[in-house]
Amino acid sequence: MLLENNGLFDKLTAYENLKYYGELYGIPDIEERIVELLEFTDLTERKGVLVGTFSTGMKRKLGIARAILHRPEVLFLDEPTSTLDPEAQKMVRDLIVHLSGDESMTVFLSSHNLDEVQKICSRVAILHGGKIKALDSVENLRKNRGVTKVRFTLSDSAQVTEARSVVSAVADVSDFQENETGFTITLSGSSASPVISRLCNAGIGIEEVGKDQRSLEDIYIEVMREEA
């Protein structure tokens, strides 16, 4: 398991850290495995450098190398990109995707960073009170929650107030949100046709209509509200 503490020794080099843990695991091909992991994490040129001089991102990569040193079938990662800058976050995300895909390793990611979870996880579990309240792919969670967000771009944004009045009369509509070019609504059904028809009949010019993908954060908040 890899936690926010990478379990590394600052006064040892990258190579020495991996060698130490490899001997604890009793890995027979430890030298070959260390070379493989240093290449995998792009740390080969830093293998003889003390870990205490590493950046947070480099330590996190070496921590992942340490965690998979013994080729586990299942890996648990707890907030693996916390405190990292955007570049380092992407670097760690790419490593996780590689482990799950090319290495056929099952990776359990525990994180409050829902945008990150949405980007890299094939299945998501939402927990509340120690119980799983939702479990599926992000796409299926979007479909099964029964709510659709639709974005309207108006020919004349000055008509948005009139549009609000027209749209509010449609039973399936909630959560009307204005923006610079129009508005976004939430539908309890999947079809925006009744809304479009009413707007056209009211003489409100529609430039564009599109469904917005609901974020994992939207779904999470909805599930939490149901449990409140």
N, C-alpha and C positions, 0 to 999 in steps of 0.2 A: 504494500500500500504506500502511495506517495502522498504525503500531507504537505501543508504549506512549509513545514520544516523539511528540507531536502535530505537531512540525515548525512550531510557531508562534513568532512574534517578540513577546516580552513588551512591547517598547517601541513597538509598532504597535497601532492599534486593530483591532477585529474586521473592520471594513470594509477597512482598509488591508492587513491580512493576506490577505484574499480577493482584493483588487485586485492585489496583488503576484503571487500565484500565478496569477491569471487571465491576467495579461500574459505570464507565462512560458509558459503553455500556448497563448497566442495565441487566446483565446476571443473571438470577434467581438461577442457580445452580453453582455459581461462585466457591465455595470451591471445589466441585467435579471436575469442569473443570480445576482448577489450578493444582490439584493433577494429573489429566490425562495428562496435557501438560508438567509438570515437568518430569513425567515418559517418555513421548514421546521424549523429548529433552535430556534425561539422565542427568537432573539437580536436581533431587530430593534431593541428599545429599548436594546440594549447596543452597537450598531454603532460608536458613536463613543467607546467606552471602551477604555482600554489593556488589552490582554490580560493583562498582568502582574498586574492586579487581579482577574482572573477566578478563580472557584473551580475545583477540579480537574474537576468535572462539566461546567462551562461550557466549559472548554478542550477537554474530550473531544468535546463536541458540535461546537464550531467546527472541531476536527480532522477530524471526519467530513465536515463541510461542505467543508473544503479538499480532502479525498480524493476527493469526488465532483464537484468543481467542473467538471471537463471531461467529465462524463457517461460514465464508464467502463462498459463492459458487465460487467466482472468487478472485484470489490473484495475485497482480502485484509485482514482485520482480525486483529491479534494481541493477545489479552487486552484487548479494548476496555473492559472494565468493571473492570479491576484497580485497586485503591486507592480505588475510589469507594464512597460510602455507599449504603445500600440504595435510597434514593429516586433517586439519580443512576444507579445500575445499571439500574433499571427504565426510566428515561428513555432511556438509551442502547439498551437492548434494544428498546424500542418503535420507535426510529429504524431499527434494523437490520431489524426485521420490515417496516416501511414500505418500506424500500429494496427488499427482496426481493419484496414483494407488489405494492404500488402502482406502484413504479418499474421493476418487471421486471428488477431487477439481480441478477446472480449474486454472492452473498456467501460467501466462504470464511472461516470463523471458526476461528481456532486458539486453543484455550483448555484450561486444566486445570480450569476450573470446570464440572464435568460437569452440575450442576444447571442452569446457565445454558444449556449446549449443548442439553440435553433440552427446555428451554422454547422455544427459538427455531429450532432447526435441523430441516429436513425430511429430511436424510440425514446420517448420521454415519460417519466413518471412524476406526477405532482403529489407531494406529500403534505398532509395536514394532520396534526395530532398523532403522529406516528403511523398513520394509515395512508395507503395509496388511494387518492381520490380520482385520478385520471391516469391512464396508461395507454399510449398508442404512438404512432408516428405523428409529427407535427401536422402533416397534411390531413390525416384522419381526424385529429383533434379539432382542426378548423372545420371540417365537414360535419362532424357529429355534434358540435355544440349548437347547431341550428341557427346561427346568426351570421349575417352577411353585411359587410361594409361596402357602400357604394359611393364613389367620388363623382361629383358633377362639376364640370367646368362650364360656366355660363358665358354667353356672347357678351353680356353686359353685367359686370360684377355688381353694379348698382341695383340690380334686381334681386339681390340675395334676400333682402328683407321680405319682399313680396313672395319669393320662393319659399321662405320659411313658413309663411302663413298657409300657402297652398299645400305644402308637404305635410304639415302637422295634422291635416285632415285625414291622412291615410293611416289606417289602423295599424299596419305592420311596422310603421316608422317610429324610431326613437333616436335619441342622441344626435340631434342636428348640430353640426359644428361648422362654423363659417371659416373660410380661408381667403387668401388674396384673390383667387380666381373663381370662387364659387362656394361649395359646401360639401360636406361628407355626412351621410346618414347611416344609421344602423337599421337593418331590416331583420325582422324575425323570420321572414320567408326568404326564398332564394331569388325571386323575380322582382326586378325594378320596373317592370312594364307599367303598373298602375301609377307609379310616381311620375314616370316620363310622360305618360298620357295626360295627367292632370297639369303638369307644367306646360306642356305644349298648348293645351286648351286655354290656359291662362295667358298665353302670349309671351311666355318666358323663353328666351332663346337659349338653347343648349348647344354648346360647342363640342363637348365630349362627355361620355359616361364610361366609367371603368370600375371594376370591382377591386377593392384594396385587399391585399392579403392580410389577414389578421395575424398579429405578432403573437409569439408565445407569451409575452408579457400580458397581452389582452386576455388570453385564455386563462392564464394563471390568476389574474385579478378576478375574473368571472367565477372561477372555481372557489376562490377564497371567500367571495361574497355569498356564495351559496351555502358555505359552511358557517358563516357568521351568525 
